[in-house]
Amino acid sequence: MDIFSAAVMLFLIMDPLGNLPIFASILRHIDPKKRRTVLIRELCFALIIMLGFLYAGEAILSFLNLRSESVSIAGGIILFLIAIRMIFPQPGGVVGLAAGEEPFIVPMAIPLMAGPSILASLILLAHTDSSRMADWTIALVSAWAVSAIILMFYKPFTRMLGEKGLTAVERLMGMVLVMISVQMFLDGISNYLKTAG
């Protein structure tokens, strides 16, 4: 796999277009003056976490005596809880924060941007050909940069849809996220049972 192919694959897994309405939903509960700062901070956290998993993912999982299936199952549970809040809104929005309170790492950096799929893919890339770490780093940073640019333009998206439109998209994305989270959970269980057996 060349750098371009790896970057395209990682970009598709990050799914910035799918995350756009979720990010907009989370950010609209934050003080408008802080939104861009929070978004940039969470995107940077996501990049640091992804680079960490690219270079030390296998070592981290081994040190903590965790299996890659654990990442998938835990991510599925977190996404499921977020999805339920999107479908059935509560005070504090998707992440259940008090008005004006900022999300920190969860859920924007993890698992929305740096989800179980992307982390598992990075571990797999590093494991497949550890001699090409520079290529994988370029691919990851390129995919992250394009995703970050798309997510930075959440405001025009919000204006285009309006309040009711955003609520409708939020609930629709909640339904999709429920299915994705259940699939992540089932994949994790399935892989665990295969390797355990």
Buried (B, 14 or more C-beta within 10 A) or exposed (E): BEBEEBBBBBBEBBBBEEBBBBBBBBBBBBEEEEBEEBBEBBBEBBBEBBBBBBBBBBEEBEEEEEBBBBBBBBBBBBBBBBBBBBBEBEEBBBBEBEEEBBBEEBBBBBBBBBBBBBBBBBBEBBEEEEEBEEBBBBBBBBBBBBBBEBBBEBEEBBEEBEEEEBBEBBBEBBEEBBEBBBEBBEBBBEBBEEEEE
